[in-house]
């Protein structure tokens, strides 16, 4: 009986930590704030350049907490891949990699690039400006 209660207690207290589906990233770096003070963040330990495609893969986060995302939570770390040649970013979702984010208010089809000072533009700039320094896989 005491052993059962101990197991229930351990699982109720530590369970969410032990069985979290998203790992907490290790080394978050904030980009330079834009004119409104907004920043975006990336995990410097997660960044790598895929040798075969030249795409940069990174864990990003627009939430200052940047902690493991609970099921159904709106914010938390997101896997992203950046195409520096096309100056575009795609995000990993439940159905796999999405198409490059070339629509919506962050993207200007007239200029073929993200609107200045959006999180997408700041992430692309941060990843591509250091492209040659990221480890290759």
Secondary structure, 3 states (H helix, E strand, C coil): CHHHHHHHHHHHHHHHHHCCCCCCCCCEEECCCCCCCCCCEEECCCCEECCCCCCEEEEEECCCCCCCCCCCCCCCCEEEEEECCCCEEEEEECCEECCCCCCCCCEECCCCEECCCCHHHHHHHHHHHCHHHCEEC
